[in-house]
Amino acid sequence: MREVTMEGQTTHIMTDYVLKVLRLDTCADLIVGDEMIRGISGGEKKRLTTGEMLVGPARALFMDEISNGLDSSTSFQIIKYIRQIAHIMDGTIVISLLQPSPETFELFDDVMLLSEGQIVYHGPRDNILEFFGTMGFKCPERKGIPDFLQEVTSRKDQRQYWCKGNQPYCYVSVPQFVQFFKSYSIGTQLSDELKTPYDKSTIHPAALAMEKYGISSWELFKICISREWLLMKRNSFLYIFKTTQITLMSLIGISVFWRGRMRHDTIADGGKFFGALFYSLSNVMFNGVAELAMTVLRLPLFYKQRDSLFFPPWTFGLSYCILKLPLSLMESGIWVILTYYTIGFAPPASRFFGQLLALFVIHQVALSMFRLIAVVGRTLVLANNLGISALLLTFVLGGFIVSKEEIHPWWLWGYWASPMQYGQTAIAINEFLDPRWNTPNNDPAIDASTIGKAILKSRGIFMNGYWYWISIGVLIGMSLLFNACFILAITYLESTANFRTATITWQAENDNLQSEAEALVADSDVVSNANVIENTPTNRNIRGMVLPFQNLSLAFNHVNYYVDMPTEVDNQVTSGNRLQLLCDVSGAIKPGVMTALVGVSGAGKTTLLDVLSGRKTTGYLEGSINISGYPKNQETFARISGYCEQNDIHSPHVTVYESLTYSAWLRLGPEIDRETRKMFVEEIMELVELKFLRDALVGTPGQDGLSTEQRKRLTIAVELVANPSIIFMDEPTSGLDARAAAIVMRTVRNTVNTGRTVVCTITNQALIF
C-alpha cells in the first residue's frame, strides 16, 4: 500500500502525514487485499480511498460518503484534516455524508441540503436551524442536527418538529421549502453572488493549473512500469501457475508425439508432425485466454485513476504490454525447449530458434487480441463470450481444420485475417523445408518435388521459404495493431458503471413512492416499534413463531487468533512470523439480547464475528467457544446459526418472496411440511417489514430493484427463514442514512424480540445507545 501512495519512494512527509491522520500508519506495509486475498479491513480500505486523493495536488475535492463503515472518532479526525486543507490551502471541498455525528457536522462551514433533487438550503451551517425555525420547525435539544435535517423534509417525520402550537400543522412540501429559501436572506444573497461576474484580475495567474498531469509523461511512464512490476511480483502465483500449466501440457504432448514413433519418410509421417505443430500452436493460443479475466479485473481501478488524471492512459497500456514480453518469451521458451527435440523436429539450431520466434510472436498476438477484447467487453461475461467466439473463428479459419482450398470464397477474408493461419504457415515452413524432408515425392496427386513441399501444398500452405518471414512480419503487425487499439480503447471507452446513471433517477423516484406507501400504511407500527428499541430486556415481549427454535447462548473464553505474515513484513510489523488479531478475548451472549460489537475501524469487530461464527478457515485459533455449555461443533453449528454479510448478495432476477422461499426450501428440515414453510416465510416477511415488497424484483444495486436499506432487510430475512437460534450481522447499517438505518435496526430489534441470540458489528453506535 505504501508503494501505491508514495509512487515508489521510500519516504515522503506528505504521505506519512496523511497515513497518520487517516490512522493507516499501522497497516502501511500490508497489502490491500480483495475478496480472495486477506488484506486490510473494510474501514481501512475506505480511508485508503480518501488518502489516495489527499496525497495529490488537487485543491478541489468532491467526496461521496467517505465515512461509510468508519467509527465516529475516525470520521471526525478525517473531516478535521480536510477542513484544514480547505482553510489553510484555500481548497474547495464538497462532501456528502451518511449518519454524521454532531461533532463532525460542526466542522463544516456551509451546508447544502437536498431533497427530491432540489436544493432546500445552501448557506452557513450556523443559520440552518434559524431557517427552519422561521418556517415553524424546531430541532429538539437531544436530537442531532443532521438527523433533524434529514427528517424535517420527510412527509412521515415532519409533524413531530412542528413548533408553532398556535397554528395547525400543515405538511410543507419540498417545493415550498425551495421557494421560501429563494426569498430568504441567505438565498437572495446567494443569488446576488451568482449574478456577479467573476473578476479574473483578483487571482494570480499561477493559481490556475496549466498542466493536465502533475509530472512529465516520461516520469509517469516509469512510475507505471515500476507499479506493474510490483503487482506482477505480488501476483506471482498466477504466473507460476501458468508456467506450470504450459509445462504439464508440453509433457502431455511429448508422451503423445514421442520421437521414437515419429518418422519422416512419407507424407503420412508428415501429417503426424503437422499435428504436433498444431498442438503447439493451439496451446500457445489458449494460454492467452487468461488475459481476458486479468485485464477485466484491472479495469475498475484503472478507470478511477484515469478519470482522476493520475496518468495518461497510454502509460498504463504501454507498461502493461511491455512487461508481458519477458513472461511471454519465457513461456514460449519453456514449451520449445521441452518439446522440440523430444518430439523430433528438424535438428538444426536455426530451425529450433525459428520455431521459438514463431511461437513467441503468435503468443504475443494472442495476448494482445484477448487484451483488446477484454477492454471492449469490460465485463467478464461479455469479454469471455467475445473472446471464445474470436478464438473459435481463428481456429476454424486458420487453415488446419479446413484447408484454404476448401474454404468458401466468401470466407477467404477470414482466412487471411486469422493470426492462426500465419502462425501455422511460419512453423510449418520452418519444419518442412528442412533438408531432411527433401525425399522425392512419389504421390502423383500432389504436384511437388519433395515430401516436405507436398505436405505444405496438401494443407494449402505456401512452399516458398520467404513466407516464413512474411508470416512473422504480419504477426508482429497484428500484435502492434491490437496493442494500439487496446491503448485507444482504454483512452476513449467509458466504464460500464457510467451507463447506469440514466436509470438511477427513475429508480429513485420509484423508491420514494414505495417508501411513502410503506410509511403511510405502517405508521402505527413504527411508533410502537421505535419505543421498543429503548426498552430494557426485562420489559420486552417475546414474540411467538410458527416454527419453534431453541434459545441458545454463546460463550467464548480466552480466544486468541493469529495469521501468518508475509516474509517481507515479518520484521516490520511483528517480532515473530505471526500477527495476533484477537488477544485473550472472553465474553458471553444471551438469548433475547441484542449484543453490539463496537470499536474503531480495524479494531477486530468483523474478525471476532467471523471467528465466533466459524467463517475463518485459515489462521490459528486458541481458546474455547461454547454453545449453551457445550463445545461448538462447526458441522452442526451451521444448522442453528445464520450470518448476514456486510455486502448484500442476492440473485437480481427473482422477487423478494421467491428469494425467501428458495432459502427456506433449501435450509429447513424435511420434517416441516409445505404449508408450514409457506406460513413461516410469510411470518418472516412481516417480521422484517417486507410484506409491501413481496412481488418486487431484487434487481442490481445502483441500477434497479430494491434500495440499499431494503436489500439489508432482505439479507436478514434470507437468514431468518432458516430458523436459526443465533444470528451474526456484520455492519447491518453500513452505507445507510440515519432514517434507513433506523428501519433496519427496527428489523433487528424485531428479530431479537423473537428470543433469538443476535450479535451485530456496529460502526455508528448512536443507532443503539
C-alpha positions in Angstrom: 0.0 0.0 0.0 2.8 2.4 0.8 4.3 1.9 -2.7 1.0 2.9 -4.3 0.5 6.1 -2.2 4.2 7.2 -2.4 4.7 6.4 -6.1 7.7 4.2 -5.4 9.5 6.5 -3.0 10.9 5.2 0.3 9.8 8.3 2.3 7.6 11.4 1.9 6.5 13.7 4.6 3.1 14.4 3.0 2.3 10.7 2.6 3.4 9.8 6.1 1.3 12.7 7.5 -1.8 11.5 5.6 -1.2 7.9 6.7 -1.0 9.2 10.3 -4.1 11.3 10.1 -6.1 8.5 8.5 -4.8 6.1 11.0 -3.3 3.9 8.3 0.3 4.0 9.6 -0.2 0.7 11.5 -1.1 -1.1 8.2 1.0 0.9 5.8 3.1 -2.1 4.8 0.2 -4.6 4.4 -1.3 -5.5 1.1 -4.8 -4.1 0.4 -6.3 -7.5 -0.5 -9.7 -8.3 -2.0 -12.4 -11.0 -1.8 -9.8 -13.8 -2.2 -6.7 -12.3 -0.5 -6.7 -11.3 3.1 -5.7 -7.6 3.5 -6.7 -4.6 5.4 -10.2 -4.1 6.8 -13.2 -2.6 5.1 -12.9 0.7 7.0 -9.2 0.9 6.3 -9.9 0.4 2.6 -12.4 3.3 2.8 -9.8 5.5 4.4 -7.3 4.4 1.8 -9.6 5.7 -1.0 -9.7 9.0 0.8 -6.0 9.1 1.3 -5.4 8.3 -2.3 -6.9 11.7 -3.2 -5.5 13.7 -0.3 -1.8 13.0 -1.1 -2.2 14.5 -4.5 -2.0 18.2 -5.5 -5.8 18.6 -6.0 -7.4 21.5 -4.3 -11.0 20.8 -5.4 -12.2 17.6 -3.8 -15.6 16.0 -4.2 -16.1 13.2 -1.7 -19.1 10.9 -1.7 -19.9 9.2 1.6 -16.3 8.8 2.8 -17.4 7.9 6.3 -19.3 4.7 5.4 -18.1 1.9 7.7 -16.0 4.2 9.8 -16.4 4.9 13.5 -17.3 8.5 14.6 -13.8 9.2 16.0 -12.0 8.3 12.8 -14.6 10.2 10.7 -14.1 13.3 12.9 -10.3 13.1 12.5 -10.5 12.8 8.7 -13.1 15.6 8.3 -11.0 17.8 10.6 -7.9 17.3 8.4 -9.9 18.0 5.3 -11.2 21.2 6.9 -7.6 22.3 7.5 -6.9 21.8 3.8 -9.8 24.0 2.9 -8.8 26.8 5.3 -5.0 26.7 5.0 -4.6 25.8 1.4 -7.7 27.6 0.2 -9.2 24.5 -1.2 -12.7 23.8 -2.4 -14.3 20.7 -0.9 -17.7 19.2 -1.2 -18.6 16.2 1.0 -21.7 14.1 1.2 -22.0 12.1 4.4 -24.4 9.5 5.8 -25.1 9.5 9.6 -22.6 12.2 10.5 -22.1 12.7 14.3 -23.0 16.2 15.7 -19.2 16.8 16.3 -18.4 16.0 12.7 -21.3 18.2 11.5 -19.9 21.1 13.5 -16.7 21.0 11.4 -18.5 22.2 8.2 -18.7 25.8 7.2 -21.6 25.6 4.7 -24.4 23.1 4.3 -26.2 22.2 1.2 -29.5 20.3 2.0 -31.0 18.4 -0.9 -34.4 16.6 -1.1 -36.1 15.1 -4.1 -33.4 16.5 -6.3 -33.8 20.1 -5.2 -31.7 22.4 -3.0 -33.7 23.2 0.1 -30.9 25.2 1.8 -27.4 26.3 0.8 -25.6 28.5 3.2 -23.8 28.8 6.5 -24.2 25.9 8.9 -24.9 28.3 11.8 -28.0 29.7 10.1 -29.7 26.5 9.0 -31.7 26.0 12.2 -32.8 29.6 12.0 -34.1 29.0 8.5 -36.3 26.1 9.5 -37.3 27.8 12.7 -38.7 30.6 10.6 -40.8 28.0 8.8 -42.1 26.6 12.0 -39.8 23.6 12.6 -37.6 23.3 15.6 -34.8 20.7 16.3 -35.3 19.1 19.8 -32.5 19.6 22.3 -31.4 16.0 22.3 -31.8 15.5 18.6 -28.8 15.5 16.3 -29.0 18.3 13.8 -28.1 16.0 10.8 -30.9 13.6 11.7 -33.3 16.6 12.1 -32.3 18.0 8.7 -33.0 14.6 7.0 -36.3 14.1 8.6 -37.8 17.6 8.5 -38.4 17.3 4.7 -40.0 13.8 5.0 -43.8 13.6 5.0 -43.6 10.8 7.6 -41.4 12.5 10.1 -42.1 16.2 9.6 -45.0 16.6 12.0 -43.0 15.9 15.2 -40.9 19.0 14.7 -43.7 21.5 14.3 -43.2 24.2 16.9 -46.0 26.8 16.2 -48.5 25.5 18.6 -50.9 28.3 18.0 -51.2 27.3 14.3 -52.5 24.0 12.9 -49.8 21.8 11.3 -49.9 21.5 7.5 -47.4 19.5 5.6 -44.7 21.7 3.9 -43.6 20.1 0.7 -40.1 20.3 -0.8 -41.1 22.8 -3.5 -42.5 25.1 -0.7 -39.2 24.9 1.2 -37.3 25.7 -2.1 -39.5 28.8 -2.8 -39.1 30.1 0.8 -35.3 29.7 0.6 -35.2 31.7 -2.6 -36.9 34.6 -0.8 -34.9 34.1 2.4 -32.0 36.4 3.2 -29.3 33.8 2.6 -31.0 32.6 -0.6 -31.2 36.1 -2.0 -27.6 36.8 -1.1 -26.5 33.6 -2.8 -28.5 34.6 -5.9 -26.8 38.0 -6.0 -23.3 36.5 -5.7 -24.0 34.1 -8.6 -25.2 37.0 -10.8 -21.9 38.9 -10.2 -19.3 38.3 -12.9 -16.1 36.7 -11.9 -13.2 39.1 -11.7 -10.1 37.3 -13.1 -7.8 40.2 -12.2 -8.0 39.4 -8.5 -6.4 35.9 -8.9 -2.7 35.4 -9.6 -2.1 33.7 -13.0 0.0 31.0 -11.2 -3.1 29.9 -9.3 -4.5 28.2 -12.4 -3.1 24.8 -13.2 -1.9 24.7 -16.8 -0.6 21.1 -16.9 -3.0 18.2 -17.1 -0.8 15.9 -15.0 1.4 16.6 -12.0 4.7 15.5 -13.6 6.1 14.7 -17.0 4.7 11.8 -19.1 8.1 10.1 -19.1 8.2 10.1 -15.3 4.6 8.8 -15.2 5.5 6.1 -17.6 8.4 5.0 -15.4 6.2 5.0 -12.3 3.6 2.9 -14.1 6.3 0.4 -15.1 7.5 0.2 -11.5 4.0 -0.3 -10.3 3.2 -3.0 -12.8 6.4 -4.8 -11.9 5.4 -4.6 -8.2 1.9 -6.0 -9.0 3.4 -8.8 -11.0 5.7 -9.8 -8.2 2.8 -9.7 -5.7 0.7 -11.8 -8.1 3.5 -14.3 -8.8 1.3 -17.3 -8.1 -0.7 -16.7 -11.2 2.3 -16.6 -13.4 3.8 -19.7 -11.7 0.5 -21.5 -12.3 0.5 -20.5 -16.0 4.1 -21.7 -16.3 3.3 -25.0 -14.6 0.3 -25.4 -16.9 2.3 -25.0 -20.0 4.9 -27.4 -18.7 2.3 -30.1 -18.0 0.8 -29.6 -21.4 4.2 -29.9 -23.0 4.8 -33.2 -21.2 1.4 -34.5 -22.4 2.5 -33.5 -26.0 5.8 -35.3 -25.6 4.0 -38.5 -24.5 1.7 -38.4 -27.5 4.2 -37.4 -30.1 7.3 -39.2 -28.8 10.2 -39.0 -31.3 10.7 -42.8 -31.3 7.4 -43.2 -33.2 7.9 -40.0 -35.4 9.3 -40.9 -38.8 9.9 -38.5 -41.7 9.8 -40.8 -44.7 6.3 -40.3 -46.2 3.6 -37.8 -46.4 1.6 -39.7 -43.8 4.6 -39.2 -41.4 4.5 -35.5 -42.1 0.8 -35.5 -41.1 1.9 -36.5 -37.6 4.4 -33.7 -37.4 1.8 -31.3 -38.7 -0.5 -32.4 -35.8 2.3 -31.9 -33.3 2.9 -28.3 -34.7 -0.9 -27.6 -34.5 -0.9 -28.9 -30.9 1.9 -26.5 -30.0 0.2 -23.6 -31.7 -3.1 -24.3 -30.0 -1.6 -24.4 -26.6 0.2 -21.1 -27.1 -3.1 -19.5 -28.3 -5.1 -20.9 -25.4 -2.5 -19.7 -22.9 -3.5 -16.2 -23.8 -7.1 -16.6 -22.8 -6.2 -15.9 -19.2 -5.5 -12.3 -20.3 -9.3 -11.8 -20.5 -10.0 -12.1 -16.8 -6.7 -10.5 -15.7 -7.5 -7.4 -17.8 -11.2 -7.1 -16.9 -10.3 -7.2 -13.2 -7.9 -4.4 -13.6 -10.3 -2.1 -15.3 -12.4 -0.6 -12.4 -9.2 0.7 -10.7 -7.8 1.9 -14.0 -10.9 3.9 -14.9 -11.0 5.5 -11.4 -7.3 6.6 -11.7 -7.7 7.6 -15.4 -10.7 9.8 -14.7 -8.8 11.4 -11.7 -5.9 12.2 -14.1 -3.4 10.1 -12.2 -1.6 9.3 -15.5 -2.2 9.3 -19.3 -3.9 6.1 -20.4 -1.1 5.2 -22.8 1.4 5.0 -19.9 -0.7 2.3 -18.2 -1.4 0.5 -21.5 2.2 0.5 -22.8 3.7 -0.6 -19.4 1.1 -3.3 -19.2 2.1 -4.6 -22.6 5.8 -4.3 -22.3 6.1 -6.2 -19.0 4.3 -9.2 -20.6 7.1 -9.6 -23.2 9.7 -11.4 -21.0 6.9 -13.6 -19.5 5.7 -14.5 -23.0 9.3 -15.3 -24.1 9.8 -17.4 -21.0 6.6 -19.4 -21.5 7.3 -19.9 -25.3 10.9 -20.9 -24.5 9.8 -23.5 -21.9 7.4 -25.0 -24.4 10.0 -25.2 -27.2 12.9 -26.4 -25.0 10.8 -29.2 -23.6 9.1 -30.3 -26.9 11.3 -29.5 -29.8 13.9 -32.3 -29.7 11.9 -34.8 -27.7 9.2 -34.8 -30.4 11.8 -34.9 -33.1 11.5 -31.7 -35.1 14.2 -30.6 -37.5 17.6 -30.8 -35.7 19.4 -27.7 -36.9 19.7 -24.9 -34.3 18.4 -22.4 -36.8 15.1 -24.4 -37.0 14.9 -24.5 -33.2 15.1 -20.7 -32.9 12.9 -20.3 -35.9 10.1 -22.2 -34.1 10.8 -20.3 -30.9 10.4 -17.0 -32.7 7.2 -18.0 -34.4 5.6 -19.3 -31.1 6.7 -16.2 -29.2 5.2 -13.9 -31.8 1.9 -15.8 -32.0 1.7 -15.8 -28.2 2.1 -12.0 -28.3 -0.7 -11.8 -30.8 -3.0 -14.0 -28.6 -2.2 -11.8 -25.5 -2.8 -8.5 -27.3 -6.0 -9.8 -29.0 -7.6 -11.0 -25.8 -6.4 -7.9 -24.0 -8.3 -5.8 -26.6 -11.4 -7.9 -26.3 -11.4 -7.6 -22.5 -11.3 -3.8 -22.8 -14.1 -3.7 -25.4 -16.3 -6.1 -23.4 -15.4 -4.6 -20.0 -17.3 -7.3 -18.1 -16.2 -10.9 -17.5 -19.4 -12.3 -19.1 -19.2 -10.3 -22.3 -15.4 -10.5 -22.6 -15.5 -14.3 -22.2 -18.2 -14.7 -24.8 -16.4 -12.4 -27.3 -13.0 -14.0 -26.6 -14.2 -17.6 -27.0 -16.0 -16.6 -30.2 -12.9 -14.9 -31.6 -10.8 -18.0 -30.7 -13.2 -20.4 -32.4 -13.2 -18.3 -35.6 -9.5 -18.1 -35.5 -9.2 -21.9 -35.3 -11.9 -22.7 -37.9 -10.5 -20.2 -40.5 -6.8 -20.9 -39.6 -6.3 -23.5 -42.4 -5.9 -26.6 -40.3 -9.4 -27.7 -39.6 -10.4 -26.6 -43.2 -7.7 -26.1 -45.7 -7.6 -22.9 -47.8 -8.8 -24.7 -50.9 -11.9 -26.0 -49.2 -12.9 -22.6 -47.6 -15.8 -21.0 -49.4 -14.9 -17.8 -51.3 -17.0 -15.6 -49.0 -14.9 -16.7 -46.0 -11.5 -16.3 -47.5 -11.2 -12.8 -45.9 -11.4 -14.6 -42.6 -8.6 -17.0 -43.6 -6.3 -14.0 -44.4 -7.3 -12.2 -41.3 -6.7 -15.2 -38.9 -3.5 -15.0 -36.9 -3.6 -18.8 -36.6 -3.0 -19.1 -40.4 0.1 -17.0 -40.3 1.4 -18.8 -37.2 0.7 -22.2 -38.8 2.4 -21.1 -42.0 5.6 -19.9 -40.2 6.1 -23.1 -38.1 5.2 -25.4 -41.0 7.6 -23.8 -43.4 10.3 -23.8 -40.7 9.9 -27.5 -40.3 9.0 -29.0 -43.7 11.6 -27.0 -45.7 14.4 -28.6 -43.7 16.7 -30.8 -45.9 15.6 -34.0 -44.1 12.2 -33.6 -45.9 13.8 -33.4 -49.3 12.9 -37.0 -50.1 11.4 -37.1 -53.7 7.6 -37.1 -53.7 6.1 -40.2 -55.2 2.5 -39.1 -54.9 1.3 -38.1 -58.4 -1.8 -36.4 -57.0 0.3 -33.7 -55.5 2.4 -31.5 -57.8 5.5 -31.1 -55.6 9.1 -32.2 -55.9 9.8 -33.2 -52.3 7.8 -34.7 -49.4 8.1 -31.5 -47.4 6.7 -29.4 -50.1 3.9 -32.0 -50.8 2.9 -31.8 -47.2 2.7 -28.0 -47.3 0.8 -28.0 -50.6 -1.7 -30.5 -49.3 -2.5 -28.2 -46.5 -2.8 -25.1 -48.7 0.4 -23.6 -47.3 2.9 -21.7 -49.5 6.0 -23.6 -50.4 8.5 -20.6 -50.6 10.8 -20.0 -47.6 10.3 -16.2 -47.6 6.7 -16.8 -46.5 8.1 -17.6 -43.1 9.4 -14.0 -42.7 6.2 -12.6 -44.3 4.1 -14.5 -41.7 6.4 -13.3 -38.8 6.1 -9.7 -40.1 2.3 -10.0 -40.3 2.0 -11.4 -36.8 4.2 -8.6 -35.4 2.0 -6.1 -37.2 -1.2 -7.7 -35.8 0.3 -7.6 -32.3 1.2 -3.9 -32.7 -2.3 -3.2 -34.1 -4.1 -5.0 -31.3 -1.9 -3.2 -28.7 -2.5 0.2 -30.4 -6.3 -0.5 -30.4 -6.0 -1.6 -26.8 -4.5 1.8 -25.8 -7.1 3.7 -27.8 -9.9 1.7 -26.2 -8.7 2.4 -22.6 -8.3 6.0 -23.6 -11.8 6.7 -25.0 -14.1 3.9 -23.8 -16.0 4.6 -20.6 -16.6 2.3 -17.7 -19.8 0.2 -17.8 -20.6 1.8 -14.4 -21.2 5.1 -16.1 -24.1 3.6 -18.1 -26.2 3.2 -15.0 -26.8 6.9 -14.4 -29.7 7.1 -16.8 -31.7 4.6 -14.6 -30.8 5.9 -11.2 -33.2 8.9 -11.3 -36.1 6.8 -12.4 -35.4 4.2 -9.8 -35.0 6.8 -7.1 -38.5 8.1 -7.9 -39.9 4.6 -7.6 -38.1 4.1 -4.3 -39.5 7.3 -2.9 -43.1 6.4 -3.8 -42.6 3.0 -2.4 -41.1 4.3 0.8 -44.0 6.8 1.3 -46.5 4.0 0.7 -44.9 1.9 3.4 -44.7 4.8 5.8 -48.4 5.6 5.5 -49.5 2.0 6.0 -47.1 1.1 8.7 -47.1 4.4 10.6 -48.7 3.0 13.8 -46.3 0.1 13.9 -43.4 2.4 13.5 -44.2 4.3 16.7 -44.7 1.2 18.8 -41.6 -0.5 17.5 -39.5 2.7 17.9 -40.4 2.6 21.6 -39.4 -1.0 21.9 -35.8 -0.1 20.9 -35.4 1.9 24.1 -36.9 -0.8 26.4 -34.8 -2.9 28.7 -34.5 -6.6 28.1 -36.7 -7.4 31.1 -39.6 -5.3 29.7 -39.7 -6.8 26.2 -42.4 -9.1 25.0 -41.1 -12.3 23.3 -43.0 -12.9 20.0 -44.2 -16.4 19.2 -43.2 -18.0 15.8 -44.8 -20.7 13.6 -41.7 -22.8 13.9 -40.2 -23.4 17.3 -36.5 -23.0 17.9 -34.2 -23.5 20.9 -32.9 -20.5 22.8 -29.1 -20.8 22.8 -26.4 -18.8 24.5 -22.9 -18.3 23.1 -19.8 -18.1 25.4 -16.2 -17.7 24.4 -13.2 -17.8 26.7 -9.6 -16.7 26.2 -9.9 -16.6 22.4 -6.7 -15.8 20.5 -6.4 -15.6 16.7 -3.3 -15.4 14.7 -2.5 -15.2 11.0 0.8 -15.8 9.1 2.7 -12.7 8.0 4.4 -12.4 4.6 8.2 -12.8 4.8 8.9 -9.2 3.7 6.9 -7.6 6.5 7.7 -10.1 9.4 10.4 -7.9 10.9 8.5 -4.6 10.4 5.2 -5.4 12.0 5.7 -8.4 14.4 8.5 -9.9 16.3 7.7 -13.4 15.0 6.1 -14.8 11.9 2.5 -14.4 13.1 0.3 -11.4 13.6 -2.2 -11.6 16.6 -5.6 -10.2 15.6 -7.5 -11.2 18.7 -5.9 -11.1 22.1 -7.4 -13.1 25.0 -11.0 -12.2 24.2 -13.7 -13.6 26.5 -17.5 -12.9 26.7 -21.0 -14.3 26.7 -24.1 -13.5 24.6 -27.6 -14.3 25.9 -30.8 -15.2 24.0 -33.2 -12.3 23.5 -30.5 -9.7 23.9 -29.1 -7.7 21.0 -25.3 -7.5 21.5 -23.3 -4.9 19.7 -19.6 -5.4 18.8 -18.3 -1.8 18.7 -14.8 -0.3 18.2 -12.8 1.8 15.9 -12.2 0.7 12.3 -9.7 -2.1 12.3 -10.3 -3.0 16.0 -11.2 -6.6 15.1 -15.0 -6.5 15.1 -15.5 -8.5 11.9 -12.6 -10.8 12.8 -14.2 -11.7 16.1 -17.6 -12.2 14.4 -16.0 -14.5 11.8 -14.2 -16.5 14.5 -17.3 -17.0 16.6 -19.4 -18.0 13.5 -16.7 -20.3 12.2 -16.1 -18.4 8.9 -12.4 -18.2 9.5 -10.9 -21.2 7.7 -7.3 -20.1 7.9 -5.0 -18.8 10.7 -4.5 -20.2 14.2 -7.3 -20.2 16.8 -6.8 -20.7 20.5 -9.4 -20.7 23.3 -12.8 -22.2 23.7 -16.3 -21.4 22.2 -19.3 -23.0 23.8 -23.0 -23.1 22.8 -25.2 -23.3 25.9 -22.3 -25.0 27.8 -21.3 -27.5 25.1 -18.2 -27.1 22.9 -19.1 -25.7 19.5 -19.0 -28.2 16.6 -18.9 -26.3 13.3 -20.6 -29.1 11.3 -23.8 -28.8 13.4 -23.4 -25.2 14.4 -24.1 -24.1 10.8 -27.6 -25.6 11.2 -28.5 -23.4 14.1 -26.8 -20.1 13.1 -27.1 -17.5 10.4 -24.7 -14.9 9.1 -25.7 -11.6 7.4 -22.8 -10.3 5.4 -22.0 -6.6 5.0 -22.3 -7.0 1.2 -25.8 -7.9 0.3 -25.5 -10.7 -2.3 -28.8 -11.8 -4.0 -30.0 -13.0 -7.3 -31.2 -9.9 -9.2 -33.9 -11.6 -11.3 -36.1 -13.1 -8.6 -38.7 -11.4 -6.3 -38.4 -10.9 -2.6 -40.8 -13.8 -1.9 -39.0 -16.1 -4.3 -35.7 -15.4 -2.6 -37.1 -16.2 0.8 -38.9 -19.3 -0.4 -35.8 -20.7 -2.1 -33.8 -20.2 1.0 -36.4 -21.8 3.2 -36.8 -24.8 1.0 -33.1 -25.4 0.9 -32.4 -24.9 4.6 -35.4 -26.1 6.6 -35.6 -29.7 7.7 -37.5 -32.4 5.8 -40.0 -32.9 8.7 -41.5 -29.4 8.0 -44.4 -29.7 5.6 -45.0 -27.4 2.6 -47.8 -25.3 4.2 -45.8 -24.7 7.4 -42.9 -23.4 5.3 -45.1 -21.0 3.4 -46.6 -19.7 6.7 -43.1 -19.3 8.1 -41.9 -17.3 5.1 -45.0 -15.1 5.4 -44.3 -14.5 9.1 -40.6 -13.6 8.4 -41.7 -11.1 5.7 -44.0 -9.5 8.2 -41.2 -9.5 10.9 -38.7 -7.7 8.7 -41.4 -5.4 7.1 -41.1 -6.8 3.6 -44.8 -7.5 3.0 -45.2 -4.5 0.7 -42.2 -5.6 -1.4 -43.4 -9.2 -1.8 -43.5 -9.2 -5.6 -40.7 -6.7 -6.2 -37.7 -7.8 -8.1 -34.4 -7.7 -6.1 -32.6 -6.1 -9.0 -29.0 -4.9 -9.3 -27.6 -2.5 -6.7 -27.4 1.1 -8.0 -29.3 0.2 -11.2 -32.8 -1.1 -10.4 -34.8 -3.1 -7.9 -34.6 -2.7 -4.1 -32.9 0.2 -2.4 -29.9 -0.4 -0.1 -32.0 -0.4 3.0 -34.5 -2.9 1.6 -31.7 -5.2 0.5 -30.3 -5.1 4.0 -33.6 -6.3 5.4 -33.8 -9.0 2.7 -30.4 -10.2 3.7 -31.6 -10.6 7.3 -34.8 -12.3 6.1 -32.9 -14.8 4.0 -31.1 -16.0 7.1 -34.2 -15.9 9.4 -36.1 -18.3 7.1 -33.6 -21.0 8.1 -35.0 -20.6 11.6 -31.6 -20.1 13.3 -31.1 -19.7 17.1 -28.1 -17.4 16.7 -27.7 -14.6 14.1 -24.5 -12.8 13.3 -24.8 -9.5 11.4 -21.8 -7.7 10.0 -22.4 -3.9 9.7 -26.2 -4.1 9.0 -26.3 -0.2 8.8 -23.3 0.3 6.6 -24.0 2.6 3.7 -27.3 3.8 5.1 -28.5 7.2 6.1 -30.0 7.8 9.6 -33.6 7.1 8.6 -32.8 4.0 6.6 -30.5 2.7 9.3 -33.3 3.2 11.9 -35.6 1.0 9.7 -33.0 -1.8 9.5 -32.3 -1.6 13.3 -36.1 -1.8 13.9 -36.0 -5.1 11.9 -33.0 -6.3 14.0 -34.9 -5.5 17.2 -38.0 -7.4 15.9 -35.6 -10.4 15.4 -34.3 -10.1 19.0 -37.9 -9.9 20.3 -38.5 -13.5 19.0 -35.9 -14.7 21.6 -33.0 -15.3 19.2 -29.4 -14.5 20.0 -28.3 -11.6 17.8 -24.7 -10.3 17.5 -24.0 -7.2 15.4 -20.9 -5.2 14.5 -21.8 -1.5 14.5 -19.7 1.4 13.5 -22.2 4.2 14.3 -23.2 3.4 17.8 -25.8 6.2 18.0 -28.4 3.9 16.5 -28.3 1.5 19.5 -27.1 3.5 22.5 
